[in-house]
């Protein structure tokens, strides 16, 4: 199972951590070069050159993390808007009775009487109808949204 992708908050906190470490590191390198910190390790040009490169890389990665957070936030907003549109369509076009009629025809009698066993065929029917109406939806996003929001919206306290 793959790990969950990072969210906007995690990108921002990573960005701050990288910027902080890079800034403190560059400050330490500057103090070492100026002689305030007595660091004497072999070739000072090589040591300070490598350390400065590493800390500049940290700062660049921190800036890229902030950029990724902004992109992620925009994608999240677009997904939210799309799911609101899907939800509006579902409320207008799907009813619990219609779904139950379509699902009950394909189920054995013992399954049709148990609401917990009806969840999966109902959810699949909802996803099928949404996929027919809205092309190229992210299936993971749709699965999560049907499971967490739409199913309860359509069937409410009934299940």
C-alpha positions as CSV (number, residue, x, y, z in Angstrom):
1,X,0.0,0.0,0.0
2,X,1.4,3.3,-1.0
3,X,1.9,6.1,1.6
4,X,-0.6,9.0,1.6
5,X,0.7,12.1,-0.4
6,X,1.8,15.1,1.5
7,X,-0.7,17.9,2.0
8,X,-0.3,21.6,1.9
9,X,0.5,22.0,5.6
10,X,3.2,19.3,5.4
11,X,4.8,21.1,2.4
12,X,4.8,24.4,4.2
13,X,6.3,22.9,7.4
14,X,9.0,21.2,5.4
15,X,9.7,24.4,3.6
16,X,10.1,26.3,6.9
17,X,12.4,23.5,8.3
18,X,14.6,23.5,5.2
19,X,14.8,27.3,5.2
20,X,15.7,27.4,8.9
21,X,18.4,24.7,8.6
22,X,19.8,26.3,5.5
23,X,19.9,29.8,7.0
24,X,21.4,28.7,10.3
25,X,24.0,26.6,8.3
26,X,24.9,29.5,6.1
27,X,25.3,31.7,9.2
28,X,27.6,29.0,10.7
29,X,29.7,28.9,7.5
30,X,29.9,32.7,7.5
31,X,31.1,32.7,11.1
32,X,33.6,29.9,10.4
33,X,35.0,31.8,7.4
34,X,35.3,35.0,9.4
35,X,37.1,33.2,12.2
36,X,34.5,33.7,14.9
37,X,34.0,29.9,15.1
38,X,37.3,28.1,15.5
39,X,36.8,25.2,13.0
40,X,40.1,23.8,11.5
41,X,39.3,20.8,9.4
42,X,41.8,20.0,6.6
43,X,41.4,22.2,3.6
44,X,39.1,25.1,4.7
45,X,38.2,26.0,1.0
46,X,36.9,22.5,0.4
47,X,35.1,22.2,3.7
48,X,33.4,25.6,3.6
49,X,32.7,25.3,-0.2
50,X,30.9,21.9,0.3
51,X,29.0,23.1,3.5
52,X,27.9,26.3,1.8
53,X,26.7,24.3,-1.2
54,X,24.7,22.0,1.0
55,X,23.1,24.8,2.9
56,X,22.2,26.8,-0.3
57,X,20.7,23.5,-1.5
58,X,18.6,23.4,1.7
59,X,17.3,26.9,1.0
60,X,16.5,26.1,-2.6
61,X,14.6,23.0,-1.6
62,X,12.7,25.0,1.1
63,X,11.6,27.5,-1.6
64,X,10.6,24.6,-3.9
65,X,8.6,23.1,-1.0
66,X,6.7,26.4,-0.6
67,X,6.0,26.4,-4.4
68,X,4.7,22.8,-4.2
69,X,2.4,23.8,-1.3
70,X,0.9,26.6,-3.4
71,X,0.4,24.2,-6.3
72,X,-1.1,21.6,-4.0
73,X,-3.5,24.2,-2.5
74,X,-4.7,25.2,-6.0
75,X,-5.2,21.6,-7.0
76,X,-7.1,21.0,-3.7
77,X,-9.4,23.9,-4.4
78,X,-10.1,22.7,-7.9
79,X,-10.9,19.2,-6.6
80,X,-13.2,20.8,-4.0
81,X,-15.0,22.8,-6.7
82,X,-15.4,19.7,-8.9
83,X,-16.7,17.6,-6.0
84,X,-19.3,20.3,-5.2
85,X,-20.4,20.1,-8.8
86,X,-20.6,16.3,-8.6
87,X,-22.5,16.5,-5.3
88,X,-25.0,18.9,-6.8
89,X,-25.6,16.6,-9.7
90,X,-26.0,13.6,-7.4
91,X,-28.6,15.4,-5.3
92,X,-30.6,16.4,-8.4
93,X,-30.3,13.1,-10.3
94,X,-29.9,10.2,-7.9
95,X,-32.4,9.0,-5.3
96,X,-32.1,6.2,-2.8
97,X,-35.1,4.5,-4.3
98,X,-33.7,4.5,-7.8
99,X,-30.3,3.1,-6.6
100,X,-32.0,0.4,-4.5
101,X,-34.2,-0.6,-7.5
102,X,-31.1,-0.9,-9.7
103,X,-29.0,-2.7,-7.1
104,X,-31.7,-5.0,-5.7
105,X,-32.2,-6.6,-9.1
106,X,-28.7,-8.0,-9.1
107,X,-28.5,-9.2,-5.5
108,X,-29.5,-12.4,-3.8
109,X,-32.3,-12.1,-1.2
110,X,-30.1,-12.4,1.9
111,X,-27.9,-9.5,0.8
112,X,-30.9,-7.2,-0.1
113,X,-32.1,-7.2,3.5
114,X,-28.8,-6.2,5.2
115,X,-28.0,-2.5,4.9
116,X,-24.3,-3.1,5.6
117,X,-24.0,-5.5,2.7
118,X,-25.8,-3.1,0.4
119,X,-23.1,-0.4,0.9
120,X,-20.7,-1.8,-1.8
121,X,-23.2,-2.4,-4.6
122,X,-24.8,1.0,-3.9
123,X,-21.5,2.8,-3.9
124,X,-20.4,1.1,-7.1
125,X,-23.7,2.1,-8.8
126,X,-23.2,5.7,-7.6
127,X,-19.6,5.8,-9.0
128,X,-20.8,4.3,-12.3
129,X,-23.4,7.0,-12.7
130,X,-21.0,9.7,-11.8
131,X,-18.3,8.4,-14.2
132,X,-20.9,8.3,-17.0
133,X,-21.8,11.9,-16.3
134,X,-18.3,13.3,-15.6
135,X,-15.4,12.1,-17.7
136,X,-11.8,11.6,-16.5
137,X,-12.4,11.9,-12.8
138,X,-9.6,10.9,-10.5
139,X,-10.9,7.5,-9.3
140,X,-9.2,7.6,-5.9
141,X,-10.7,11.0,-5.2
142,X,-14.1,9.8,-6.4
143,X,-13.9,6.6,-4.2
144,X,-13.1,8.6,-1.1
145,X,-15.8,11.2,-1.8
146,X,-18.5,8.6,-2.4
147,X,-17.5,6.7,0.7
148,X,-17.1,9.8,3.0
149,X,-19.8,12.1,1.7
150,X,-22.1,11.2,-1.1
151,X,-23.4,7.8,0.2
152,X,-24.5,9.4,3.5
153,X,-26.0,12.3,1.6
154,X,-28.1,10.0,-0.5
155,X,-29.0,7.4,2.0
156,X,-28.8,9.5,5.2
157,X,-30.0,7.9,8.4
158,X,-31.6,5.0,6.5
159,X,-28.4,2.9,6.5
